[in-house]
Amino acid sequence: MDLMALVHYFTYAGCFAACLSSAMSCLVSAGKTFEVVCADGIFPYVSVFAKTWGREAAPIASYALCFLVAFAFIIIGTLCTVFIQNMYMVYYI
């Protein structure tokens, strides 16, 4: 694709923008979906996440929870990767 592009930096910028857009849409839709589920009262004791703020009724608490869950899985994945690499070095060297 770089060979066809007039300026190859635009290719990298476009790929980065597409990835960022997809990631942000997943985080936003997960927060709003969780807010609606909490507002319906399907699960007990999670009604605090049904509260919205501002003129656009943004579910800030749901966004924060989704961010923390995603961050926790990223950290766990990073730690597991380091652990797996170390075990590979111990076993095979």
Rosetta constraint file for C-alpha pairs under 8 A:
AtomPair CA 1 CA 5 HARMONIC 6.47 0.50
AtomPair CA 1 CA 11 HARMONIC 7.48 0.50
AtomPair CA 2 CA 7 HARMONIC 7.92 0.50
AtomPair CA 2 CA 8 HARMONIC 5.13 0.50
AtomPair CA 2 CA 11 HARMONIC 6.76 0.50
AtomPair CA 3 CA 8 HARMONIC 7.63 0.50
AtomPair CA 5 CA 10 HARMONIC 7.75 0.50
AtomPair CA 5 CA 11 HARMONIC 7.20 0.50
AtomPair CA 7 CA 11 HARMONIC 7.71 0.50
AtomPair CA 8 CA 12 HARMONIC 7.04 0.50
AtomPair CA 9 CA 13 HARMONIC 6.17 0.50
AtomPair CA 10 CA 14 HARMONIC 5.94 0.50
AtomPair CA 11 CA 15 HARMONIC 6.27 0.50
AtomPair CA 12 CA 16 HARMONIC 6.12 0.50
AtomPair CA 13 CA 17 HARMONIC 6.06 0.50
AtomPair CA 14 CA 18 HARMONIC 6.10 0.50
AtomPair CA 15 CA 19 HARMONIC 6.24 0.50
AtomPair CA 16 CA 20 HARMONIC 6.14 0.50
AtomPair CA 17 CA 21 HARMONIC 5.98 0.50
AtomPair CA 18 CA 22 HARMONIC 6.19 0.50
AtomPair CA 19 CA 23 HARMONIC 6.18 0.50
AtomPair CA 20 CA 24 HARMONIC 6.10 0.50
AtomPair CA 21 CA 25 HARMONIC 6.14 0.50
AtomPair CA 22 CA 26 HARMONIC 6.30 0.50
AtomPair CA 23 CA 27 HARMONIC 6.41 0.50
AtomPair CA 24 CA 28 HARMONIC 6.11 0.50
AtomPair CA 25 CA 29 HARMONIC 5.95 0.50
AtomPair CA 26 CA 30 HARMONIC 6.00 0.50
AtomPair CA 27 CA 31 HARMONIC 6.31 0.50
AtomPair CA 27 CA 63 HARMONIC 7.25 0.50
AtomPair CA 27 CA 66 HARMONIC 6.71 0.50
AtomPair CA 27 CA 67 HARMONIC 7.37 0.50
AtomPair CA 28 CA 32 HARMONIC 6.31 0.50
AtomPair CA 28 CA 63 HARMONIC 6.95 0.50
AtomPair CA 29 CA 33 HARMONIC 5.97 0.50
AtomPair CA 30 CA 34 HARMONIC 6.08 0.50
AtomPair CA 30 CA 63 HARMONIC 7.84 0.50
AtomPair CA 30 CA 66 HARMONIC 6.99 0.50
AtomPair CA 31 CA 35 HARMONIC 6.14 0.50
AtomPair CA 31 CA 59 HARMONIC 6.79 0.50
AtomPair CA 31 CA 62 HARMONIC 4.79 0.50
AtomPair CA 31 CA 63 HARMONIC 4.78 0.50
AtomPair CA 31 CA 65 HARMONIC 7.84 0.50
AtomPair CA 31 CA 66 HARMONIC 6.17 0.50
AtomPair CA 32 CA 36 HARMONIC 6.33 0.50
AtomPair CA 32 CA 58 HARMONIC 7.99 0.50
AtomPair CA 32 CA 59 HARMONIC 6.47 0.50
AtomPair CA 32 CA 62 HARMONIC 7.10 0.50
AtomPair CA 32 CA 63 HARMONIC 7.73 0.50
AtomPair CA 33 CA 37 HARMONIC 6.28 0.50
AtomPair CA 34 CA 38 HARMONIC 6.11 0.50
AtomPair CA 34 CA 49 HARMONIC 7.71 0.50
AtomPair CA 34 CA 50 HARMONIC 7.93 0.50
AtomPair CA 34 CA 62 HARMONIC 6.47 0.50
AtomPair CA 35 CA 39 HARMONIC 6.08 0.50
AtomPair CA 35 CA 49 HARMONIC 5.86 0.50
AtomPair CA 35 CA 50 HARMONIC 4.72 0.50
AtomPair CA 35 CA 51 HARMONIC 7.56 0.50
AtomPair CA 35 CA 59 HARMONIC 6.31 0.50
AtomPair CA 35 CA 62 HARMONIC 6.03 0.50
AtomPair CA 36 CA 40 HARMONIC 6.23 0.50
AtomPair CA 36 CA 50 HARMONIC 6.71 0.50
AtomPair CA 37 CA 41 HARMONIC 6.67 0.50
AtomPair CA 37 CA 42 HARMONIC 6.25 0.50
AtomPair CA 37 CA 43 HARMONIC 7.72 0.50
AtomPair CA 37 CA 50 HARMONIC 7.87 0.50
AtomPair CA 38 CA 42 HARMONIC 6.46 0.50
AtomPair CA 38 CA 43 HARMONIC 6.64 0.50
AtomPair CA 38 CA 46 HARMONIC 5.99 0.50
AtomPair CA 38 CA 47 HARMONIC 5.29 0.50
AtomPair CA 38 CA 48 HARMONIC 7.86 0.50
AtomPair CA 38 CA 49 HARMONIC 6.25 0.50
AtomPair CA 38 CA 50 HARMONIC 5.08 0.50
AtomPair CA 39 CA 47 HARMONIC 6.40 0.50
AtomPair CA 39 CA 49 HARMONIC 7.92 0.50
AtomPair CA 39 CA 50 HARMONIC 4.82 0.50
AtomPair CA 39 CA 51 HARMONIC 7.92 0.50
AtomPair CA 41 CA 46 HARMONIC 8.00 0.50
AtomPair CA 41 CA 47 HARMONIC 6.87 0.50
AtomPair CA 46 CA 50 HARMONIC 7.59 0.50
AtomPair CA 47 CA 51 HARMONIC 7.50 0.50
AtomPair CA 48 CA 61 HARMONIC 7.76 0.50
AtomPair CA 49 CA 59 HARMONIC 7.23 0.50
AtomPair CA 49 CA 61 HARMONIC 5.41 0.50
AtomPair CA 49 CA 62 HARMONIC 5.40 0.50
AtomPair CA 50 CA 59 HARMONIC 7.00 0.50
AtomPair CA 50 CA 61 HARMONIC 7.99 0.50
AtomPair CA 50 CA 62 HARMONIC 7.60 0.50
AtomPair CA 51 CA 59 HARMONIC 6.32 0.50
AtomPair CA 51 CA 61 HARMONIC 7.45 0.50
AtomPair CA 52 CA 57 HARMONIC 4.86 0.50
AtomPair CA 52 CA 58 HARMONIC 5.17 0.50
AtomPair CA 52 CA 59 HARMONIC 4.48 0.50
AtomPair CA 52 CA 60 HARMONIC 6.62 0.50
AtomPair CA 52 CA 61 HARMONIC 7.92 0.50
AtomPair CA 53 CA 57 HARMONIC 4.99 0.50
AtomPair CA 53 CA 58 HARMONIC 5.27 0.50
AtomPair CA 53 CA 59 HARMONIC 6.41 0.50
AtomPair CA 53 CA 60 HARMONIC 6.87 0.50
AtomPair CA 54 CA 58 HARMONIC 6.38 0.50
AtomPair CA 59 CA 63 HARMONIC 6.27 0.50
AtomPair CA 60 CA 64 HARMONIC 6.13 0.50
AtomPair CA 61 CA 65 HARMONIC 6.21 0.50
AtomPair CA 62 CA 66 HARMONIC 6.16 0.50
AtomPair CA 63 CA 67 HARMONIC 6.12 0.50
AtomPair CA 64 CA 68 HARMONIC 6.15 0.50
AtomPair CA 65 CA 69 HARMONIC 6.16 0.50
AtomPair CA 66 CA 70 HARMONIC 6.11 0.50
AtomPair CA 67 CA 71 HARMONIC 5.94 0.50
AtomPair CA 68 CA 72 HARMONIC 5.99 0.50
AtomPair CA 69 CA 73 HARMONIC 6.33 0.50
AtomPair CA 70 CA 74 HARMONIC 6.21 0.50
AtomPair CA 71 CA 75 HARMONIC 6.15 0.50
AtomPair CA 72 CA 76 HARMONIC 6.07 0.50
AtomPair CA 73 CA 77 HARMONIC 5.96 0.50
AtomPair CA 74 CA 78 HARMONIC 6.13 0.50
AtomPair CA 75 CA 79 HARMONIC 6.12 0.50
AtomPair CA 76 CA 80 HARMONIC 6.00 0.50
AtomPair CA 77 CA 81 HARMONIC 6.08 0.50
AtomPair CA 78 CA 82 HARMONIC 6.40 0.50
AtomPair CA 79 CA 83 HARMONIC 6.14 0.50
AtomPair CA 80 CA 84 HARMONIC 5.95 0.50
AtomPair CA 81 CA 85 HARMONIC 6.11 0.50
AtomPair CA 82 CA 86 HARMONIC 6.19 0.50
AtomPair CA 83 CA 87 HARMONIC 6.19 0.50
AtomPair CA 84 CA 88 HARMONIC 6.09 0.50
AtomPair CA 85 CA 89 HARMONIC 6.28 0.50
AtomPair CA 86 CA 90 HARMONIC 6.22 0.50
AtomPair CA 87 CA 91 HARMONIC 6.07 0.50
AtomPair CA 88 CA 92 HARMONIC 6.00 0.50
AtomPair CA 89 CA 93 HARMONIC 5.56 0.50
